Amino acid sequence: MGVSERTVWRWLEQAKTTGQTEPGVRRGYAVSDEVWALLGEVGGNVAELRRRLAVAGSGALVPSASTLHRVIRRDRRAGRALMVKREPEVAGPRRPDPLSELGLNVVAGQSTGGQVFLREQKHLAQIPVLVPGAQVVHTPAVRSVLRTVAHAAAVGAVVCLYGDAGQGKTVALQYALSQLPHPARVRRVHVGVHPTVPELRRVLADALELGRRLPRGAGEADLTLVNALRQPRVLVLDEAQRLPGPALEFLRGLWDHPDTDTALVLAGAGSERTLRRVPALASRVLTWEMVPRLGPREVATVMAAFHPLWEDVTEDDVAWADEHVGRGNFRTWAQLTSHLTAETHGRHPGTVDRRMLERACARLMGPL
């Protein structure tokens, strides 16, 4: 039978006592329909569910909190619906819904072509807009990134943020992260070019503030990382296009663990092509978010909202600058704004004319 003699004696004793001759079936804890309905009554709060089960008593053994979290999370991911009076909550510790707590306090607005661009004043000091006096403009692309990041934070998902260099991905991402209800839970990972798996493991440990507590053995170290990833938070990995296949497979393994409750944002120009090379990870991406170029019709409105310097510049001059230099690239427009701000500093009035615009564009075009 391939078992020890002691096991055979135990089987015989069990057969004499209970009459059972078949091997015992080990059954894990399962949430009954009554308990599942009670979970819906408490709004998905597992801690409150366990407290009520303990109060009810009835002689039944109340499972541990970790067991309840694990089984409920497994059933939710398998598609078991949780009916609550409000929106269903993610199984696990309760956390606020970032989509409902963004607190967007709009102070000014402009519209053009059916699209609305809003200036947002919350946490602007945390956003690197490159030019003193500049604003983060609530373009459709920025709003889309904002909702994507909030969605990922709410459900602990993997998202990919991509687009050509200079399109404003970093500014939009940092703005979205600053608007989350708990921005302190955001962790950033900085990787070099083609890091090895041990190097990636180390930078993840540093980002999660594990420090020297990370064991030397690979298996124990990965378990330590998984335990840290159980906390609801957002992990941001910029320049994801630098990651080789083994490093991406390593990330896929960490985020495949059923206890992982941390959202992962993979961002960078060309990151979507890099992730597509690892289908196992690409299939787990919840949202592919592209940050596009500014359209020719929206450049003038967006730049006027971006910095007061552009409010009095004619649309023809803005269109000329976009055709020759800007080409819808937000980073180029920010650099152009920086040059013009420096040139108009101290002048009265500080109006930008075509000749001044041509000189600033020439500085950006470089040697031909």
N, C-alpha and C positions, 0 to 999 in steps of 0.2 A: 504493500500500500504506500510505501515511501514515507511512512511516519514513524515516530519513535514508539517503543513498547509502552511507555507511560501514556501516550495518547490513546492507544488501543484499550488499555485498562480503563481510561476515563470514559471512552465510548461505551464499553460494556456496563460500567456502573450506571451511566445515563440510561441505557436500554432497560436495565433491571428496575430502575426507579420510575421512569416515565413511560416505558413501553415504546419509546421512539427509537427506531433503528436507522432512520435516514439522517444524513448529516444536517446539523443545524444551519439555518439560513440566517446570515447576519444582515440585519436590516438597520439602516441608518435612520436618523430622526426625520420624520415627514410632517409637514404642516397640514393639519386637517382643514376641511372646509369651514368648520366653526371658528377655528383659530385664524384662518385667513380672513374671514368676515370681520372678526374682531380687530385684525390689523387694519382693515379699511376704516373701521370706526375711529381708530386713534390716528388716522391720517398717515399711516405708513411709519409711525414712530415705533421702532423695534424695542427701544428701552421701555416705553410706556406699555407696549404689549406684554413684555416679560413681567413687568410689575403687576399687571392685571391678572396674568396667569398665576403668579405667586399668591395673590390675594384670594383668587378663586379656590385654590387648593385642590380639593377633591381627591387627595391622595396621590395624584399623578406627579411624577418627577418633572420639574420645570427645567428645560435645557439651559445651558449656559448662554450668555449673550453672544459669544462668538459663534456658537452653533446656530443660533437663531439668525444672525446676520448672514452666515454662509448659506444656509438652506433657503432663506427668503431671497437672497441675491440670485441663487441658482434658479429658483422657480420664476423669478421676474425675467431673467435672461432667456428662459425657455419659453416665455410668452404668456405666463399666467397673469391674467389681468387683475389689478388691484383697484377696486371701486371705492373711491373716497368722495367726499362732498366737494372737494376742490381738486385742483390738478394733481394727478398721481405724483408721488415723490420717489426719488431714487432710493432703492433699498439700502439700508445702512444708516449711519448717523445722520440726523437731520441737519440740513444746511439750507441757507436762503437761496431763492431762485435768482440767479444773476439777471435774467431777462426782465424781471419785475422790479429789481432794485438798482437799475442803472442810474436813476435819478438825473435824467438829462434836463438841465436847466437852460433852455434856449433863451438867448438875450437879443439876438438879431437874426433876420432871415432875408434871403433874396431868392427869387425864383426865375428860371429861364427855361423855356422849352419843356415845361412840365416837370422839371427836376428842381428840387429845393436844396439849397446849400445853407447850412446853419453854422453859426459860430458857437462854439462850446467853451465855457469858462472853467469847467471843473478840472482840477489837477493839471492845468496847462504847464505849470512849472516843471513837471516831470517829463515833458515831451520835447525832444531835441528838434526844434524847428529851424535852427541854424541862423536865423535873423532876428535881432532884437525887435520887439514889437509885433512879431508875426503871430498868427493864430492857427490853430488846427481847424481846418475847414471840414464841415460835415458833408462831404461829397457822398454820392451813392456808394462808392467803393469803401469809404471809411465806415459808413453805417453798416455795410454788409460784413466787413471784418469784425465790427463791434458785436454783431449778433452771432456770428460764427464762433468767436471766442467765448462769449457768454454761454452759448449752447454746449460747447465742449466742456466748459467748467462745470456745468450743471450735471452732465451725464458721465464725466470722466472718459471722454473719447479722444481719439487721435485725429488731428486735422493737419492739412498741408496748405501753407500759404506761399504762393509763388507768383512770379511775374518778372519782367525784365528788370535789370539793375536800374535803380533810380526812380522807380515808379511810386515810391512812398510806402513800401511794405513795412519797413521798420517803424516809421512814424505812426502809421495806422495801427500796427500791432501794439506798440507801447501805449498809445492812446487807449486802445480797447482794454488792455491789461489794467491801466490806471482807473478805469471806470468800473471794474469789478467790485462787488460789495466788500470783498476782503483782499485788497491788493497785496497785503503782507504775505499771503499764501503763495504768491508767484515766485518760482525759482527759475533762474536762467542758467543754461549750460553753455559754456564756451569751449569749442573743440578746435583742434588744429586741423591741418590738411591730412586726410587719410589716417585717422587715429586707429590704433589697434584696439582690440576688445579690452585688454587690461587698462589701457589709457582711458577709454570711454567709461569703464567701470569706476575709475578713480575720479574723473571729473563729475560723474553723477553723484558719487559719494560726497564730494565737496559741495555740490549744489544743494544736496539734501542735508547738509551740515552734519554728516556722520563723522567727519574728521578721522581720527586715528582708531575709531571703533570698528572700522571695516576689517574683517578677518583676512588673513593671507590666502587661505584656500578659496578657489574659485566658487565652489558650491556654497560654502558658508557665506561668502561675500554676496553672492546673488540672493541668497535667502534674506540677508540683512537689507539689501536694497528693496526687495519685495515688501518686507515689513514696513519700511519707510514709505513706500508707495501706497500703502493702505490709507493714508491720510488724504482727505479731499483737498487737492491743491492743483496748481497748473504748472507744468514744467515746460519751459520754452527752450528749444534748441534751434538757434539761428545758424545760418550757413549750413543747412542740412545737406546741401549738395556735396559737401566735403566727405561725407561718410561713405566708407566702402561697404561692400556686401556683407562681410562678417559682422561689422558693427551694427548694420541695420537688422540683421538676423538676431543679434543680441537684444536689441530694443524690442523686436517682435516677441521674443521669449518673455521678457519682463512684462509687457503689456498683455500677453496672453494669460498670465496668471489670474485666476478668478478673484483673488483678493485685491488686485490692483485697482485703486479708486482715484488715481491721479490722471488728469487730462494731459495730453502731450501735443504741443504745437511745434511742427516741423516747418521752418520757414527758410526761404532763400531763393535766389534766382537760379532756376534749373533744378530745384529740389523735386519737382514733380517727375522729371525724367529719371532722377536718381532713385526715387521710391518705386517707380514702375519696374525697375530692374529686379526688385524683390517682391514678387507677386503676393507672397504670404503676408507681408506687411502692408502693401498697397491695398489689398482687399479689406483691411481693417481700418482704413482711413474713412472717417465719417463724412468729412466735407473737404472738397478740393476747392480752395478759395483763390481765385486769380485777381490780382490788383492790376487793372488795365491802365493804359496811357490816358491822359486827359484828352477829350475830344476837342477838335478845333472850335466848336461852338460854345464850349463851356470854359475855355481857358480864361477869357476876360473876366467872367463872373467869379470864377474860383480865385484868381489872383487878387481881385479887388477885395474879396473876403479874407484872403491870406495875409495881406499887408496893406496899410493905408496908402502906401506909395503908389499903388496901381489904381486907386480910385479915380484919379483925374487923367489917366492915360487913355488915349482914344482906342477904340476897338481895332481900328486899322493898324495902329502901331503895335498893338499886342499881337494881332494876326501876323504882321511882318516878322516880329521877333520869334514867334512860334514856328513859322515856316523856315527861317534861316538857322535858328539855334535851338529853341526850346523843344519842338517836335513832341509836345505832350509829356515830356519827362519832368516830373515834379522836382527832382534833385537839381536839374539844370535851371529850372525856373527859380528855385531857392538861391542858387549861386548867382544868378542874374540879379535877383533882388538885393543880395548882399553887396554886389558891386555898385548898384544904383544908390543904395542907402548910404554907402561910404562917400559917393560923389556928391550927393545932395546934402550931406550933413552940414549944418550951419548956414545953409543958403536960405534966402527969403525971396520969393517962395521956393519950396523944394519940388517944383513941378518937373517931371521928366519929359523932355522933348525927343524928337527923332534922332538928332545928332548925338545926344547923350546915350540914347539907347543903342545906337550903332557902335559907339566906343565900348560900351559894356559887353556887347555881343562879340566884338573883336577879341576881347580878353579871353572869352570862353572858347572861341574857335581854335585857338592855338596855331602853331605853324602849319602851313599848308604844304 
